[in-house]
Structure formats: structure tokens, C-alpha cells
Amino acid sequence: MDIAIGVAAAAMLAITGFVLGRSLGHTAGLSEGSSEAALRIKSVAESVARGRRPEGAPPGSPEAELQSALERGWSPRESERKAALLEAIGKVSSFLNTNVRRPLLEAGEAAEADELRERIERALGALSDLDFFLEEPSSERAGQDLTSLVQHVAHEFSGDQDIRLRLQLDSNPVRAVVSAPALMDGLYLILHNAARFGGNKTIDIAVQAADGRSFIQVRDRGQGFSSEALRRAFDPFYSTSSEGLGLGLPHARSLIELMGGHIELRNKPDGGAEVEVSFPSS
């Protein structure tokens, strides 16, 4: 968003600067006033690009009008970034306290070797989960059979989570050019989200091709997305669960879009939520 704001603002300011330059040039050439106006406009552009509220524009000046238009169109981002940073720090701190610090403290009180090992493994697993979100995804892509990849992930996930998965697979090949590891990671995160909010009920997975695209649809049987969750589900560190970091769906989206795919969230009319992933068919 910040990049988009900066680019859009820069484009608008460049056009305004050009018009101002021409207007002033007709009357006085490249005058000192034109240079000052250009500097003020540049200052506005730099402030907006950094997410800050521009200040000091003379009332009634072109840059003041532009500043007003920008403020009506985009809220300043500095306060939003600070709030997001505080939220992220709080989420990570809570996660580390619950999943790392507490198990290690309890490990010191464990009487049995097996219990000690279990608690240490839990703490190390939590750190590994954090590390997973920092890994660079594979950039190598090739034509893949999505049905085969989905079956592989479904088998792994059901073994880990003890949740029933029901697969609906197209009788014809469903193919797309993807990175197999990245797609499987993204799908696992989507299934994990469906399991957490689906009340441990059966999760449906459908794989099909239509209109030149290949689709994977994951549906849970929970309460569905709230209106806020539908709006913010891809925001990093947003979660309606106190136990989650809020990185699963955002990371899944990044993986999928890096491969040229698309992800959509929706609620089903008869209940539950659905996550749909699609790619151009190959």
C-alpha cells in the first residue's frame, strides 16, 4: 500500500509540477517562483511517500490543494504502521510466551524424561514455525498435476491433525505451472486454518478445471468468516484466535501469488467458509 501511495502521489505531483511549470513559464519563464513551487511540491511528494502528513503548504497554493486531495483519498500511514508494529510485537511476544517460554519453564519441573523431551520439542517446534515464515520460497516452477499434489498434502495433514478430509477430484488431469513445494506449503496452511475454525469437522477439498483455469477449493464446516475477517484475513498478524500468529493465510497468499495464482475467500450460503486457489491451466 505504501508503495502504491508513493507511486500514485509521485505521478500526480509530476503532472502538477509540469502544468505549473508551463503556466508560470508562459508569464515569466523558469522563474524563481516556479522553482519554489516545484520544491514545495517535491516536499509534499516526499512526505506522502513516507506515509507522513505534509505540512507547511501556503493556503490556496496548488500544493495545498493537492495535499487536501491526498488527505481525502488516503489516510496518513504513519499511525497505521505504528499500530501494526505494536500489534505484531504483541502477537509474537504472546506466541513465544505461550509456545516457547512456558514449555521450557515447565520442562524444568518435569519429573519424567519423556515429559521433559516432549516440552522441549514443543518449544523447538514453535521456533521452527516462526522460521518457516521467513524462508524464501522456491522460484522453480514446472507443469504439475494438482490432483497428485493435493492428495499428498491431504495425506500428510490428516496424519498430523486427525481430521477427516473428503476429496472431490476431477476425472481429467488438472494441471498448472507451479512450484510443488510452495503450493503444498500454501495448501497446508489453508487446511490448518480450516481445521482451526471449522470445529474439527470434515473438511472438503475439490480439484477441478474450468474455463482455462485450475481450481483447488477448501471448505470447512465452521461459522464462516465474519465481515471483519473477510476484510482483514490477509493482513499479517490479524487473527481471531488468541493462539495464532495470524500469518497462515497471508503467507499462503504470498506463496500462491508468487506463482501467478489467485486466492479468494468466501462464505457458503449453507454454512462454512471456502478458500479457493486458482492458476492458469497448463
C-alpha positions, 0 to 999 in steps of 0.5 A, a space after each residue: 500500500 505504501 508503495 502504491 501511495 508513493 507511486 500514485 502521489 509521485 505521478 500526480 505531483 509530476 503532472 502538477 509540477 509540469 502544468 505549473 511549470 508551463 503556466 508560470 513559464 508562459 508569464 515569466 519563464 523558469 522563474 524563481 517562483 516556479 522553482 519554489 513551487 516545484 520544491 514545495 511540491 517535491 516536499 509534499 511528494 516526499 512526505 506522502 511517500 513516507 506515509 507522513 502528513 505534509 505540512 507547511 503548504 501556503 493556503 490556496 497554493 496548488 500544493 495545498 490543494 493537492 495535499 487536501 486531495 491526498 488527505 481525502 483519498 488516503 489516510 496518513 500511514 504513519 499511525 497505521 504502521 505504528 499500530 501494526 508494529 505494536 500489534 505484531 510485537 504483541 502477537 509474537 511476544 504472546 506466541 513465544 510466551 505461550 509456545 516457547 517460554 512456558 514449555 521450557 519453564 515447565 520442562 524444568 519441573 518435569 519429573 519424567 524424561 519423556 515429559 521433559 523431551 516432549 516440552 522441549 520439542 514443543 518449544 523447538 517446534 514453535 521456533 521452527 514455525 516462526 522460521 518457516 515464515 521467513 524462508 524464501 520460497 522456491 522460484 522453480 516452477 514446472 507443469 504439475 498435476 494438482 490432483 497428485 499434489 493435493 492428495 499428498 498434502 491431504 495425506 500428510 495433514 490428516 496424519 498430523 491433525 486427525 481430521 477427516 478430509 473428503 476429496 472431490 477430484 476431477 476425472 481429467 488431469 488438472 494441471 498448472 505451472 507451479 512450484 510443488 513445494 510452495 503450493 503444498 506449503 500454501 495448501 497446508 496452511 489453508 487446511 490448518 486454518 480450516 481445521 482451526 475454525 471449522 470445529 474439527 469437522 470434515 473438511 472438503 477439498 475439490 480439484 477441478 478445471 474450468 474455463 482455462 483455469 485450475 481450481 483447488 477449493 477448501 471448505 470447512 464446516 465452521 461459522 464462516 468468516 465474519 465481515 471483519 475477517 473477510 476484510 482483514 484475513 490477509 493482513 499479517 498478524 490479524 487473527 481471531 484466535 488468541 493462539 495464532 500468529 495470524 500469518 497462515 493465510 497471508 503467507 499462503 497468499 504470498 506463496 500462491 501469488 508468487 506463482 501467478 495464482 489467485 486466492 479468494 475467500 468466501 462464505 457458503 450460503 449453507 454454512 462454512 467458509 471456502 478458500 479457493 486457489 486458482 492458476 492458469 491451466 497448463 
